[in-house]
Amino acid sequence: GDEGIVTLRFIVQPDGSVSDIRIARSSGHPRLDAAAQKALRNIKLQPATCHGKPIAMRVHYSFKFELTDDS
């Protein structure tokens, strides 16, 4: 029954992997914060490029958790 927004700060590496995942702003619910971090651990993203070559870049991203009424 928790809702909230978690903002994470992380690095997208040149190979698209994600590292150094940190909570920039907590939702106030440890369970939601952990779920947002877990979502990033095993994904690949499109890396930034500079002069056509992939580079590492720090990113901030917010996850919004909200309950919906499906009735």
C-alpha positions, 0 to 999 in steps of 0.5 A: 500500500505504499506510494512515492517517488524515488530519485536515483543517481547512477552512472551509465557506463560506455557498455550500457551497464549501470553502476554506482546506484545511489538514492538521491531522494528517498520515497520515505519507504525503504521497500520502494527505494530498494525496488527502484535500485533493484530495477536498475541492477540488471538492465542495459541502457544506451550510453551517451556518446562524444565524437561518436564514441560511447562515454560514461555519464552520470544520470538522475532518474525518478521512479514513481510508485502509485496505486491504481484502482483497476475496478 
